Amino acid sequence: MIDKEWHLDKSLSVGHILTTAILFASAVSAFYSLSTRLSVVEDRIISILESQVRIDAAQDANLTQFRDDMRDMTVDLNAKLDIITAHLLE
């Protein structure tokens, strides 16, 4: 009869130690690489957000200036129309 019970060897080979050390080093390296890439992405996002804030402020200033110019032009146009209608009604 063949013995079918499980048998675990209690010895620890150099191959097992090296494999575990290499796996651990690979995991640490991957985590460090991911951390570095994440930091680069965070810096890029912050830069883009700062740039967008500057663009938004410039657009707001341009829009305000455009509104003021349109308001002035409307006042001038109304004054001219008043003069024309006054001359036509005389």
ABEGO torsion letter per residue (X at the ends): XBBABBBBBABBBAAAAAAAAAAAAAAAAAAAAAAAAAAAAAAAAAAAAAAAAAAAAAAAAAAAAAAAAAAAAAAAAAAAAAAAAAAAAX
